Amino acid sequence: MSAGVPDCRTCGACCYGDEMWIHVMATDDERLGEEGLRHLTVLTQHGRGYVACSMRMEGGRCVAYRDQLPDGAGCGCSIYGSRPDICRDFQAGSPDCHAARKRRGIG
């Protein structure tokens, strides 16, 4: 980890948000389905026919987030290899990262 870039294994702030926070696109849905993880998603209908898919949220955070991963190395995503593209694209140390940390009260 380079200087100034937060260590994601001690944070997880980006995994917290409201319902629909973590959008799941068609390619993500296929990947999650192949891995038997589709039960972690929720479909929400908006208006006439618009259906959106997102990761389920419990207690204000993604259901795939774990306070302690099995390897003991810290917190993180329990489905990291199958995570949605929006999570893959999220950059540690980016303005969005710092905004998420600020919302969670993490320096």
C-alpha positions as CSV (number, residue, x, y, z in Angstrom):
1,M,0.0,0.0,0.0
2,S,1.5,3.3,-1.0
3,A,1.7,6.3,1.3
4,G,-1.6,8.2,1.7
5,V,-3.7,5.4,0.3
6,P,-6.1,3.9,2.9
7,D,-5.8,0.2,3.6
8,C,-9.1,-1.3,2.6
9,R,-8.6,-4.3,4.9
10,T,-9.0,-2.0,7.9
11,C,-11.8,0.2,6.6
12,G,-14.7,-1.0,4.4
13,A,-16.3,2.4,4.4
14,C,-17.3,2.0,0.7
15,C,-19.4,-1.0,1.6
16,Y,-21.8,1.1,3.7
17,G,-24.8,2.9,2.2
18,D,-28.6,2.9,1.6
19,E,-30.6,0.3,-0.3
20,M,-29.5,0.3,-4.0
21,W,-26.0,1.6,-3.0
22,I,-24.1,-1.1,-4.8
23,H,-25.6,-1.5,-8.3
24,V,-25.5,-4.9,-10.0
25,M,-25.3,-4.8,-13.7
26,A,-26.2,-7.7,-16.1
27,T,-22.6,-8.9,-16.3
28,D,-22.4,-8.9,-12.5
29,D,-25.7,-10.8,-12.2
30,E,-24.3,-13.4,-14.6
31,R,-21.1,-13.7,-12.6
32,L,-22.9,-13.9,-9.2
33,G,-25.3,-16.4,-10.7
34,E,-22.5,-18.6,-11.9
35,E,-21.0,-18.5,-8.4
36,G,-24.3,-19.3,-6.7
37,L,-24.4,-15.8,-5.1
38,R,-27.5,-14.4,-6.7
39,H,-29.3,-14.6,-3.3
40,L,-27.1,-11.7,-2.2
41,T,-28.9,-9.4,-4.6
42,V,-32.3,-7.7,-4.5
43,L,-34.5,-6.5,-7.4
44,T,-36.4,-3.3,-6.9
45,Q,-39.1,-2.1,-9.3
46,H,-39.4,1.6,-9.9
47,G,-42.4,3.0,-11.6
48,R,-43.7,1.2,-14.7
49,G,-41.3,-1.7,-15.5
50,Y,-37.9,-0.2,-14.5
51,V,-36.3,-2.9,-12.4
52,A,-32.9,-2.3,-10.7
53,C,-30.7,-4.9,-9.2
54,S,-28.4,-4.2,-6.2
55,M,-26.5,-6.0,-3.5
56,R,-28.7,-6.6,-0.4
57,M,-27.9,-4.3,2.5
58,E,-28.3,-5.2,6.2
59,G,-27.6,-2.8,9.0
60,G,-26.6,-0.2,6.4
61,R,-23.9,-2.3,4.7
62,C,-23.5,-4.8,2.0
63,V,-24.3,-8.4,3.0
64,A,-21.0,-9.6,1.5
65,Y,-18.9,-7.3,3.8
66,R,-17.3,-9.1,6.8
67,D,-15.8,-7.4,9.9
68,Q,-13.2,-10.2,9.9
69,L,-12.3,-12.4,6.9
70,P,-11.5,-16.1,7.4
71,D,-7.8,-15.4,6.7
72,G,-7.7,-13.1,9.7
73,A,-6.2,-10.3,7.7
74,G,-8.9,-7.8,8.5
75,C,-12.3,-6.8,7.2
76,G,-13.4,-7.0,3.6
77,C,-15.5,-8.5,0.9
78,S,-16.4,-12.2,1.3
79,I,-17.1,-12.5,-2.4
80,Y,-14.1,-10.4,-3.6
81,G,-13.5,-12.5,-6.7
82,S,-17.1,-12.2,-7.8
83,R,-17.8,-8.7,-6.6
84,P,-19.8,-6.3,-8.9
85,D,-18.0,-4.1,-11.3
86,I,-18.9,-0.9,-9.4
87,C,-16.8,-2.4,-6.5
88,R,-14.0,-3.4,-8.9
89,D,-13.9,0.1,-10.3
90,F,-13.8,1.8,-6.8
91,Q,-10.3,3.1,-6.2
92,A,-8.7,3.3,-2.7
93,G,-7.6,6.8,-2.0
94,S,-9.9,8.4,-4.6
95,P,-12.2,11.3,-3.8
96,D,-15.1,8.8,-3.5
97,C,-13.1,6.7,-1.1
98,H,-12.3,9.7,1.1
99,A,-16.0,10.8,1.0
100,A,-17.1,7.3,2.1
101,R,-14.5,7.4,4.9
102,K,-15.7,10.8,6.0
103,R,-19.4,9.6,6.1
104,R,-18.2,6.7,8.4
105,G,-16.2,9.0,10.6
106,I,-12.9,7.5,9.6
107,G,-10.2,10.1,9.1
